[in-house]
Amino acid sequence: MAESHSEIDLGGTWRIKSADGKHACDYAVPGDVHSALITAGVIPDPYVGRNEYDVRWVAEQDWIASREFEWHGEGQWHLDVDYLDTVAEIKINNKSVLKADNCFRRYTPDVSKALKRGRNKIEIRFFSNVREAAKRQKAQPYYIPYSTNNCPIPDGNMLRKPQCHFGWDWNLAIAPFGAYGEIKLRSLENAALFIQAIKQTHFDDGSAGIEVIFEAPPSKNKAHITVTFAGQSQSISEPDFYESRAYFHIKRPRLWWPAGSGEQYLHELKIQCGDQIETRMIGLRQIELINQKDEVGARFAFKVNGQEIFCRGANWIPADALPSRATPELTRKLLQAAVDANMNMIRIWGGGYYEQDWFYDLCDELGLMVWQDFQFACNIYPADEKFLAEVKLEVVQQVQRLQHHACIALWCGDNELIGALSWFPETRANRDRYLAAYDRLNHTIEQAAKATDPTINWWPSSPSPGLLSFGDAWHDDRSGDMHFWSVWHEGKDFEHYRDVSPRFCSEFGFQSYPSLHLIKQFATSEEDLNIASDVMESHQKNKGGNARIAETMFRYFRFPKDFGNFVYISQIQQGLAMKTAIEYWRSLKPHCMGTLYWQLNDTWPVASWSSLDHGGHWKAMHYMAKRFYAPVAVMAIPDKQGTITIKAVNDRLKAQKLTLELTIVDPAGKAKPFKQFSKAVPPDKAIEIAKLKSADLPKGHVLIMDYEAADGSKGRAHFAAEPYKALRFLDPQISHKAEIKNGKLHISLSAKHLSLFTTAETGVDGNYSDNVLDLLPGEKAEIIFTPTNAADLQVAQNNLVIRNLYSSSH
Ligand code: BMA
């Protein structure tokens, strides 16, 4: 326990006990209660087998957490607690000091009257969120539907808590709870200096202004305050308790840019007030949302520092289903993987959290723009005054907390609440009522957000055709942002991605299985390694998901010969689905200005749309994403008449010289050079390089495109006009060698004949220098594997499997 005369950190080891007195164990705060029970052996790990169902009881009763601490302070003190999940009462020495019911708020109740000098006891009663939710539903004036497709645990929409905790089509349903953030006691006299706002202004002459508005703690009334920013400093000798200001003007600021478009320069802002120092890292940048009408409908694009930037990215869900496991290290690994795959934006989807401060610090540092949803997803919500008043407080706090981050590009009202209006019998029968209630909620969010920071980019909902537009942005591609789910949820073929031309596609996805070594961690017996086993089925939360994966294989591939290859092909076809969509939509730029696929990460090991396995290991698709998201990329786009257009996209702000070689491999396995191009691709453009007729690529032939651009982007892509199952490949006869050198496994490969989607799989967690390679006849390649745990190196060498399209079915 860290103790000073002005602050006591109450994090550390607490005790937790069930209200029925049957269970008690240590509880590490910050953290969730399930994790404490797992560590103590009270419950099994819910991620393994079908344990999920055996631990549901935990959330169905109340739990009491407690600890003791010493206090010898004076004057007024308050408690400072955030991420308290969710319906809870805190008592100090048996006196109630806080009744909380919003996980997305920070609470700072005055606790002076409850404290006593010497030994004190603090207690948190976590009321069963599951029971509380049901109670609140009953008290509503009319029924408020929640998504039964996603949530096996009902009524989560009643609580201001991550909505995916009640289950989702990629999450288990155990309704975790606990204290996940800070929990501290602070003296009011020495309270932290509070930063109200940090405002940036960018002037036409290229200079920038920064204004800092803060509240100095009362005891520092007479203190001397120094504020420094970008090498300038200012003194304030009579700080105002309510509002002190400092202003800096920077003539030629070094700017912050998204990854791939420039540097992520951060200036230090420091406020020193006596012995107290507050720092923030500030990126100077301007982000505008472009949404003007045009001949098609209305645009949706981001302009950063005066330049339109195509957003390449994915959707973010919580880093782990159990908050104790969502560490900064894991989060960094996941976000770094996004940048490594050439992304520049993530969307923090509305069914999880407003993430912790360090999350946005990471995004500032990595150059990942953040599209931040307010936390409402796929359900209908109450619109009574009490609920709206709570939402307002939440919005004000969150916008105030996050507004200074360079990464924040957009605040969006919710995820899919407009769609939800047509998902339930009640809402279809009385759309007027539910639409009016929705608008009350949405308007409350908008007003509170804009009042807190009038400069934010606001978007009402995702997807949305635009302000006060309640149309079908799942199918109408003319305006705003789109969620295009027809391929996955409606079973259309991959080619259907080319039937729409979104302005910005903020969700679209295709499922695959987790990687084999991860499956083996939760499907622990041989018996379970079958997609129809009860364990595999319980690790698939989307109804009909396994059938969709299998049906897609029938459509495009020869059926895989065993379970391992089934998993492999599921990941390849997922990558192909996203490649088809993203290459086409990127080629439409500037008509389309962003693609955020669903979804980057997983909360537990499950069949899902993610490109990263739970824990951050790259699925096959993530290696493919690195290529289809390269800032300079080449793609082949067929039309329905059989013409293949070869296009090049340049997302860089400078022209890029590009060389492209086309090779055609015939059914007998012969590779013939076909054409060569050398072209300068103008900045921020998609251009046509060539048109091929169907006769150029006769039946059974495969087109290979090798390209290299001046910025270092290079890649190889192949194109086949027919489904892979129709092509007759020769056995590539891959030979490989794997040697251990300096803690890494060097895998050398050579192919006798064309080998598509060649993938090294070591059976252990780690990172491959590259993977999912296409090898031409006679070609060699090297993949270097670094295991996460050095001790796994030998196992990796012993278990190495090389897969390719041919061997998956032979
Ligand atoms: C989208 C998301 C999520 C969901 C995903 C896959 O609509 O907003 O609710 O997990 O689809 O179905």
Residues whose N, C-alpha, C, O or C-beta is under 5 A from the ligand:
A	BS01	BMA	D169 C378 N415
